[in-house]
Structure formats: C-alpha cells, structure tokens
Amino acid sequence: MPLDAYDDHPVQLMDMTDSDKAKGFEVPIWEEYSKICNKHQQPSVDMKLVERFQFYEKAKKAYAIIHTGETAAYANILLKRGVC
C-alpha cells in the first residue's frame, strides 16, 4: 500500500503525554515503524507526532480502523494512503 506522496506527513503517531516525557519514557515501537515504512516507501517517510486528543479526533475520521494484537505503549499509528 503506497503512502500519500503529496502529504508531508503520511504517517502520524500518537505523541507521549507530558508526564511520560518527564519520566523519560521511551517508545521503541516508533523505530520499528520507521524501519518498516522506509523499507517499503521511497523516499523515506517523515513521521509526525500528534498530541493525544488531536490523534483521537483524527482517528474518528479514519476510513478504516485495524485492531491488531500489538501491545506496545504508544503503538497507535495513522497511515494516509496514496494511489498506485
């Protein structure tokens, strides 16, 4: 599935809360997402962090929602599809 080449941020991730940032919380799943996207998308993908409640609002407008078995914290991701 190609990502939208005309969007500066076709991949958006839910940003950490301020309290998790203050604790020094790390989100290794974001690096995994980056590797996967950049393996299949050229040029490389610029991911954007979206504040938690803004992310929820964007998700409400999604065309499709896929529930996976991923259990990592902050593993929520929005993908904007492009054309083939």
Secondary structure, DSSP 8 states (H G I E B T S, - for coil): --B-TTSS-SEEEE---HHHHHTT---HHHHHHHHHHHHHSSS---EEEE-HHHHHHHHHT-S-----S---TT--EEE-B---
